[in-house]
């Protein structure tokens, strides 16, 4: 087929460009009806029951899930990270262990978040306290697809270290379904562990 040499034609050639057979330019846009706000309101009115039922099902599902969760008690223990007074050290091999600046404070926070502290707290939970600690997890409330989680994982998942702003005080929070266990474990995190 021979392309037209110039001007507009029915073959899809326009302005020096060939667009293929059947190209009509922008003529189709004028024929397409546009929708008004009234049309959208009619569509919404026709489908309003689907929207209401969906919202109701989501709300009831969330409410049932929330009401069936076991109660969690949160205990808070407080630790003050002490700042030592400046002193003159005459030996070069002595390392300072006190809090002198923000980096030292953040180092102490990182130690409180460390796995070694969690392991030491795990070692302190013994006897009846350990049985009470593990009871909610043995009942299958917190079993993942990988199987039951270990005591250090339970401790790490339920503990939070929250420094108080503009102070050297740190709150250690622990959550557990048993309030006595929550308080005991929070205190274990605050005790100085050697």
Backbone as CSV, one residue per row, in Angstrom:
resi,resn,N_x,N_y,N_z,CA_x,CA_y,CA_z,C_x,C_y,C_z
1,UNK,0.833,-1.170,0.000,0.000,0.000,0.000,0.887,1.246,0.000
2,UNK,0.502,2.188,-0.766,1.274,3.405,-0.918,0.837,4.424,0.129
3,UNK,1.802,5.001,0.850,1.501,6.020,1.847,1.181,7.338,1.148
4,UNK,0.208,8.077,1.709,-0.075,9.385,1.114,1.116,10.324,1.289
5,UNK,1.221,11.250,0.405,2.394,12.113,0.402,2.241,13.364,1.253
6,UNK,1.060,13.763,1.652,0.935,14.967,2.457,-0.503,15.200,2.876
7,UNK,-0.678,16.082,3.876,-2.014,16.423,4.337,-2.621,15.318,5.190
8,UNK,-3.876,15.489,5.523,-4.591,14.502,6.325,-5.391,13.602,5.420
9,UNK,-5.474,12.339,5.782,-6.262,11.415,4.956,-6.896,10.373,5.840
10,UNK,-7.692,9.539,5.260,-8.382,8.491,6.018,-7.461,7.334,6.350
11,UNK,-6.329,7.235,5.771,-5.423,6.121,5.983,-4.606,6.219,7.251
12,UNK,-4.768,7.225,8.066,-4.036,7.325,9.313,-2.780,8.142,9.186
13,UNK,-2.625,8.863,8.104,-1.462,9.698,7.920,-1.833,11.110,8.320
14,UNK,-1.098,11.698,9.209,-1.455,13.048,9.603,-0.243,13.843,10.031
15,UNK,-0.095,14.993,9.499,0.957,15.912,9.906,2.348,15.383,9.679
16,UNK,2.549,14.558,8.675,3.872,14.036,8.398,4.181,12.736,9.117
17,UNK,3.210,12.195,9.900,3.421,10.947,10.620,2.368,9.945,10.201
18,UNK,2.762,8.704,10.048,1.823,7.659,9.678,1.498,6.825,10.909
19,UNK,0.229,6.763,11.312,-0.184,6.068,12.523,-0.829,4.719,12.233
20,UNK,-0.951,4.333,11.034,-1.541,3.034,10.702,-2.978,3.188,10.232
21,UNK,-3.487,2.114,9.690,-4.853,2.120,9.171,-5.862,2.225,10.306
22,UNK,-6.911,2.979,10.122,-7.989,3.070,11.095,-7.778,4.112,12.168
23,UNK,-6.694,4.862,12.121,-6.464,5.875,13.142,-7.323,7.085,12.831
24,UNK,-8.089,7.510,13.790,-9.031,8.600,13.578,-8.624,9.864,14.336
25,UNK,-7.497,9.866,15.012,-7.076,11.036,15.750,-7.826,11.164,17.063
26,UNK,-8.235,12.348,17.439,-8.913,12.616,18.697,-10.422,12.606,18.559
27,UNK,-10.930,12.113,17.499,-12.378,12.140,17.269,-13.127,11.279,18.282
28,UNK,-12.510,10.160,18.762,-13.191,9.263,19.699,-13.423,9.923,21.055
29,UNK,-12.581,10.844,21.477,-12.716,11.482,22.784,-13.972,12.325,22.869
30,UNK,-14.385,12.901,21.798,-15.584,13.731,21.811,-16.848,12.892,21.900
31,UNK,-16.801,11.654,21.438,-17.969,10.781,21.426,-18.171,10.102,22.779
32,UNK,-17.086,9.846,23.552,-17.173,9.135,24.825,-17.909,9.999,25.850
33,UNK,-18.967,9.453,26.462,-19.686,10.251,27.457,-18.871,10.338,28.749
34,UNK,-18.856,11.491,29.383,-18.162,11.637,30.651,-19.155,11.424,31.787
35,UNK,-18.647,10.936,32.909,-19.512,10.668,34.060,-19.529,11.881,34.974
36,UNK,-20.678,12.108,35.518,-20.829,13.232,36.425,-20.839,12.733,37.861
37,UNK,-20.856,13.657,38.788,-20.927,13.308,40.205,-22.209,12.546,40.504
38,UNK,-23.264,12.909,39.830,-24.554,12.226,40.019,-24.457,10.740,39.652
39,UNK,-23.732,10.439,38.567,-23.561,9.039,38.159,-22.817,8.248,39.236
40,UNK,-21.787,8.840,39.822,-21.031,8.152,40.867,-21.875,7.958,42.121
41,UNK,-22.704,8.918,42.456,-23.591,8.758,43.610,-24.618,7.651,43.378
42,UNK,-25.099,7.518,42.176,-26.036,6.423,41.850,-25.323,5.079,41.987
43,UNK,-24.079,4.976,41.494,-23.338,3.718,41.627,-23.085,3.384,43.093
44,UNK,-22.770,4.392,43.889,-22.554,4.171,45.321,-23.841,3.705,45.997
45,UNK,-24.959,4.306,45.659,-26.236,3.913,46.249,-26.592,2.476,45.884
46,UNK,-26.266,2.054,44.668,-26.547,0.680,44.244,-25.692,-0.335,44.997
47,UNK,-24.490,0.077,45.426,-23.560,-0.852,46.073,-23.357,-0.561,47.556
48,UNK,-24.188,0.264,48.132,-24.010,0.667,49.527,-24.092,-0.517,50.481
49,UNK,-24.913,-1.505,50.199,-25.054,-2.647,51.107,-23.787,-3.492,51.133
50,UNK,-23.104,-3.591,49.999,-21.826,-4.314,50.004,-20.822,-3.593,50.904
51,UNK,-20.823,-2.290,50.835,-19.912,-1.504,51.663,-20.257,-1.647,53.146
52,UNK,-21.540,-1.574,53.482,-21.961,-1.692,54.875,-21.632,-3.079,55.427
53,UNK,-21.919,-4.130,54.668,-21.643,-5.500,55.118,-20.139,-5.715,55.291
54,UNK,-19.323,-5.203,54.375,-17.867,-5.358,54.489,-17.334,-4.662,55.736
55,UNK,-17.770,-3.451,55.984,-17.319,-2.718,57.174,-17.767,-3.436,58.441
56,UNK,-18.989,-3.954,58.457,-19.508,-4.666,59.627,-18.716,-5.946,59.904
57,UNK,-18.392,-6.694,58.861,-17.625,-7.932,59.034,-16.218,-7.624,59.557
58,UNK,-15.566,-6.607,59.010,-14.219,-6.249,59.467,-14.262,-5.782,60.922
59,UNK,-15.240,-4.966,61.284,-15.356,-4.470,62.652,-15.605,-5.613,63.635
60,UNK,-16.528,-6.517,63.303,-16.811,-7.644,64.202,-15.608,-8.571,64.335
61,UNK,-14.907,-8.812,63.245,-13.705,-9.655,63.311,-12.634,-9.043,64.204
62,UNK,-12.414,-7.748,64.065,-11.415,-7.071,64.908,-11.847,-7.071,66.368
63,UNK,-13.137,-6.880,66.630,-13.622,-6.887,68.013,-13.477,-8.260,68.643
64,UNK,-13.826,-9.317,67.914,-13.683,-10.675,68.456,-12.221,-11.000,68.734
65,UNK,-11.349,-10.624,67.820,-9.918,-10.876,68.024,-9.417,-10.143,69.266
66,UNK,-9.813,-8.895,69.426,-9.349,-8.089,70.559,-9.866,-8.636,71.884
67,UNK,-11.137,-9.005,71.937,-11.714,-9.487,73.191,-11.216,-10.871,73.581
68,UNK,-10.725,-11.652,72.625,-10.234,-12.997,72.929,-8.744,-13.028,73.254
69,UNK,-8.052,-11.906,73.122,-6.638,-11.868,73.501,-6.503,-11.995,75.014
70,UNK,-5.496,-12.725,75.493,-5.294,-12.785,76.946,-4.816,-11.430,77.465
71,UNK,-5.157,-11.130,78.707,-4.717,-9.876,79.313,-3.204,-9.884,79.460
72,UNK,-2.613,-8.734,79.222,-1.178,-8.566,79.403,-0.961,-7.499,80.466
73,UNK,-0.123,-7.825,81.447,0.232,-6.875,82.495,1.639,-6.380,82.229
74,UNK,1.845,-5.087,82.390,3.164,-4.506,82.140,3.729,-3.968,83.445
75,UNK,4.903,-4.462,83.788,5.609,-3.987,84.981,6.759,-3.092,84.538
76,UNK,7.027,-2.077,85.335,8.094,-1.125,85.025,9.074,-1.086,86.186
77,UNK,10.342,-1.263,85.878,11.408,-1.071,86.858,12.306,0.040,86.347
78,UNK,12.907,0.740,87.278,13.707,1.903,86.912,15.154,1.703,87.326
79,UNK,16.042,2.097,86.435,17.489,2.022,86.691,18.054,3.419,86.495
80,UNK,18.904,3.846,87.424,19.615,5.110,87.252,21.055,4.777,86.891
81,UNK,21.478,5.298,85.779,22.859,5.106,85.351,23.664,6.247,85.952
82,UNK,24.544,5.904,86.878,25.234,6.912,87.680,26.371,7.558,86.914
83,UNK,26.498,8.853,87.139,27.607,9.609,86.583,28.617,9.800,87.703
84,UNK,29.811,9.347,87.488,30.852,9.453,88.505,31.501,10.832,88.429
85,UNK,31.978,11.322,89.560,32.700,12.597,89.587,34.060,12.408,88.925
86,UNK,34.519,13.490,88.313,35.837,13.434,87.677,36.917,13.240,88.735
87,UNK,37.881,12.417,88.398,38.990,12.185,89.317,40.266,12.029,88.502
88,UNK,41.341,12.328,89.105,42.633,12.238,88.443,43.155,10.814,88.569
89,UNK,43.511,10.256,87.429,44.043,8.899,87.405,45.515,8.989,87.020
90,UNK,46.375,8.382,87.844,47.808,8.502,87.612,48.362,7.344,86.796
91,UNK,47.576,6.300,86.585,48.075,5.140,85.859,47.491,5.134,84.450
92,UNK,48.325,4.855,83.471,47.857,4.851,82.089,47.009,3.634,81.768
93,UNK,47.157,2.537,82.474,46.437,1.304,82.166,45.031,1.243,82.739
94,UNK,44.598,2.275,83.474,43.280,2.259,84.095,42.240,2.720,83.074
95,UNK,41.167,1.971,82.960,40.085,2.310,82.036,38.906,2.816,82.843
96,UNK,38.338,3.957,82.447,37.196,4.522,83.160,35.926,3.766,82.786
97,UNK,35.093,3.472,83.791,33.842,2.748,83.575,32.617,3.612,83.883
98,UNK,32.794,4.909,84.033,31.671,5.761,84.409,31.056,6.407,83.164
99,UNK,29.925,7.084,83.367,29.216,7.751,82.282,29.730,9.178,82.201
100,UNK,30.372,9.527,81.100,30.934,10.865,80.943,30.193,11.665,79.872
101,UNK,29.581,10.998,78.900,28.918,11.703,77.811,27.781,10.848,77.242
102,UNK,27.176,11.325,76.190,26.032,10.646,75.584,26.418,9.261,75.048
103,UNK,27.601,9.135,74.508,28.034,7.849,73.973,28.129,6.793,75.074
104,UNK,28.623,7.202,76.238,28.694,6.273,77.371,27.289,5.843,77.806
105,UNK,26.365,6.796,77.829,24.983,6.481,78.211,24.363,5.512,77.210
106,UNK,24.563,5.772,75.923,24.019,4.874,74.896,24.665,3.494,74.948
107,UNK,25.920,3.428,75.362,26.573,2.136,75.545,25.892,1.349,76.662
108,UNK,25.555,2.027,77.759,24.853,1.356,78.861,23.473,0.860,78.417
109,UNK,22.787,1.632,77.590,21.484,1.213,77.050,21.660,-0.022,76.182
110,UNK,22.703,-0.039,75.354,22.957,-1.201,74.493,23.257,-2.442,75.328
111,UNK,23.944,-2.270,76.446,24.218,-3.411,77.333,22.914,-3.935,77.914
112,UNK,22.006,-3.024,78.306,20.708,-3.464,78.832,19.881,-4.198,77.778
113,UNK,20.098,-3.885,76.496,19.388,-4.547,75.404,20.082,-5.823,74.928
114,UNK,21.225,-6.140,75.474,22.032,-7.238,74.937,21.477,-8.615,75.285
115,UNK,21.905,-9.572,74.515,21.505,-10.958,74.739,22.103,-11.559,75.994
116,UNK,23.263,-11.055,76.419,23.884,-11.601,77.631,23.040,-11.267,78.859
117,UNK,22.431,-10.075,78.906,21.545,-9.729,80.024,20.319,-10.630,80.001
118,UNK,19.781,-10.872,78.816,18.613,-11.762,78.704,18.968,-13.154,79.202
119,UNK,20.157,-13.645,78.858,20.574,-14.976,79.306,20.733,-15.028,80.826
120,UNK,21.262,-13.965,81.403,21.418,-13.931,82.861,20.072,-13.878,83.572
121,UNK,19.113,-13.154,83.003,17.760,-13.134,83.585,17.123,-14.513,83.454
122,UNK,17.327,-15.170,82.321,16.815,-16.532,82.134,17.379,-17.469,83.204
123,UNK,18.651,-17.312,83.545,19.264,-18.152,84.585,18.661,-17.879,85.962
124,UNK,18.183,-16.671,86.210,17.618,-16.326,87.519,16.177,-16.802,87.702
125,UNK,15.477,-17.065,86.618,14.077,-17.503,86.721,14.100,-19.002,87.021
126,UNK,13.737,-19.366,88.250,13.805,-20.773,88.683,12.558,-21.156,89.452
127,UNK,12.384,-22.453,89.639,11.337,-22.996,90.511,9.931,-22.640,90.059
128,UNK,9.102,-22.244,91.043,7.701,-21.934,90.774,7.566,-20.732,89.842
129,UNK,8.485,-19.783,89.969,8.439,-18.615,89.087,8.617,-19.033,87.625
130,UNK,9.504,-19.990,87.365,9.718,-20.461,85.986,8.476,-21.178,85.474
131,UNK,7.838,-21.986,86.342,6.610,-22.681,85.920,5.507,-21.671,85.597
132,UNK,5.370,-20.640,86.436,4.368,-19.596,86.182,4.718,-18.788,84.933
133,UNK,6.018,-18.582,84.722,6.481,-17.842,83.547,6.124,-18.574,82.253
134,UNK,6.323,-19.888,82.235,6.114,-20.672,81.017,4.670,-21.117,80.804
135,UNK,3.831,-21.043,81.838,2.465,-21.559,81.751,1.673,-21.008,80.561
136,UNK,1.617,-19.706,80.303,0.826,-19.222,79.160,1.346,-19.700,77.819
137,UNK,2.651,-19.944,77.732,3.247,-20.350,76.467,3.110,-21.856,76.249
138,UNK,3.001,-22.629,77.321,2.769,-24.064,77.181,1.334,-24.355,76.767
139,UNK,0.420,-23.431,77.079,-0.974,-23.611,76.695,-1.188,-23.338,75.214
140,UNK,-0.141,-22.988,74.485,-0.239,-22.801,73.050,-0.651,-21.405,72.626
141,UNK,-0.594,-20.441,73.511,-0.996,-19.084,73.136,0.032,-18.396,72.246
142,UNK,1.268,-18.793,72.356,2.310,-18.089,71.620,3.201,-19.071,70.859
143,UNK,2.583,-19.952,70.098,3.344,-20.930,69.322,3.315,-20.486,67.865
144,UNK,4.480,-20.383,67.266,4.585,-19.951,65.879,4.639,-21.170,64.973
145,UNK,4.705,-20.920,63.659,4.799,-22.022,62.704,6.104,-22.789,62.868
146,UNK,7.116,-22.144,63.420,8.407,-22.796,63.623,8.420,-23.641,64.897
147,UNK,7.356,-23.620,65.668,7.303,-24.377,66.917,7.345,-23.437,68.099
148,UNK,7.375,-24.003,69.307,7.397,-23.150,70.501,8.683,-22.335,70.560
149,UNK,8.582,-21.153,71.128,9.762,-20.304,71.220,10.465,-20.543,72.550
150,UNK,11.739,-20.199,72.597,12.547,-20.450,73.788,12.343,-19.332,74.812
151,UNK,12.832,-19.577,76.034,12.709,-18.587,77.102,13.437,-17.287,76.747
152,UNK,14.674,-17.318,76.220,15.303,-16.046,75.837,14.506,-15.282,74.770
153,UNK,13.868,-16.005,73.841,13.048,-15.325,72.842,11.824,-14.680,73.484
154,UNK,11.209,-15.367,74.437,10.056,-14.801,75.151,10.487,-13.541,75.902
155,UNK,11.634,-13.612,76.580,12.133,-12.448,77.318,12.417,-11.271,76.383
156,UNK,13.040,-11.544,75.248,13.382,-10.474,74.313,12.133,-9.856,73.685
157,UNK,11.131,-10.682,73.382,9.923,-10.184,72.718,9.057,-9.326,73.634
158,UNK,9.118,-9.551,74.931,8.220,-8.870,75.861,8.899,-7.791,76.695
159,UNK,10.163,-7.534,76.461,10.914,-6.537,77.225,11.133,-5.292,76.375
160,UNK,11.090,-4.126,77.019,11.393,-2.864,76.342,12.264,-2.021,77.262
161,UNK,13.269,-1.393,76.683,14.150,-0.497,77.435,13.852,0.918,76.948
162,UNK,13.393,1.779,77.873,12.965,3.135,77.503,13.679,4.174,78.345
163,UNK,14.703,4.830,77.793,15.372,5.901,78.543,14.434,7.099,78.713
164,UNK,14.464,7.709,79.885,13.671,8.916,80.104,14.434,10.099,79.541
165,UNK,13.705,10.960,78.913,14.315,12.087,78.226,14.986,13.047,79.206
166,UNK,16.168,13.502,78.809,16.952,14.487,79.561,17.272,14.028,80.982
167,UNK,17.532,12.744,81.143,17.922,12.229,82.452,18.805,11.004,82.243
168,UNK,19.347,10.503,83.329,20.133,9.272,83.293,19.318,8.103,83.841
169,UNK,17.998,8.222,83.782,17.097,7.187,84.289,16.553,6.392,83.099
170,UNK,16.525,5.077,83.262,16.051,4.181,82.217,14.938,3.316,82.794
171,UNK,13.814,3.245,82.096,12.722,2.349,82.484,12.861,1.043,81.717
172,UNK,12.734,-0.055,82.441,12.712,-1.365,81.805,11.311,-1.925,82.008
173,UNK,10.615,-2.177,80.901,9.238,-2.640,80.936,9.192,-4.096,80.521
174,UNK,8.371,-4.871,81.220,8.191,-6.276,80.854,6.712,-6.615,80.908
175,UNK,6.218,-7.294,79.875,4.804,-7.671,79.784,4.652,-9.180,79.899
176,UNK,3.612,-9.598,80.646,3.329,-11.020,80.836,1.878,-11.154,81.269
177,UNK,1.216,-12.287,80.962,-0.172,-12.482,81.403,-0.334,-12.556,82.922
178,UNK,0.736,-12.884,83.653,0.688,-12.962,85.108,1.373,-11.708,85.672
179,UNK,0.650,-10.876,86.445,1.266,-9.629,86.929,2.443,-9.853,87.869
180,UNK,2.405,-10.913,88.672,3.518,-11.186,89.589,4.782,-11.576,88.820
181,UNK,4.608,-12.362,87.771,5.756,-12.751,86.939,6.312,-11.527,86.224
182,UNK,5.429,-10.671,85.724,5.891,-9.462,85.027,6.733,-8.592,85.953
183,UNK,6.295,-8.414,87.192,7.040,-7.593,88.150,8.383,-8.226,88.492
184,UNK,8.391,-9.556,88.726,9.640,-10.232,89.091,10.659,-10.158,87.964
185,UNK,10.225,-10.386,86.728,11.167,-10.375,85.600,11.679,-8.961,85.346
186,UNK,10.812,-7.958,85.462,11.268,-6.573,85.289,12.332,-6.229,86.326
187,UNK,12.162,-6.706,87.568,13.166,-6.466,88.603,14.461,-7.207,88.320
188,UNK,14.371,-8.419,87.751,15.586,-9.151,87.383,16.401,-8.376,86.354
189,UNK,15.737,-7.722,85.421,16.464,-6.939,84.415,17.176,-5.742,85.041
190,UNK,16.628,-5.222,86.138,17.221,-4.035,86.771,18.336,-4.364,87.751
191,UNK,18.345,-5.551,88.290,19.393,-5.887,89.261,20.736,-5.984,88.575
192,UNK,21.738,-5.576,89.290,23.088,-5.678,88.743,23.469,-7.147,88.700
193,UNK,23.770,-7.614,87.485,24.106,-9.032,87.301,25.610,-9.148,87.123
194,UNK,26.237,-9.968,87.937,27.704,-10.140,87.867,28.042,-11.352,87.056
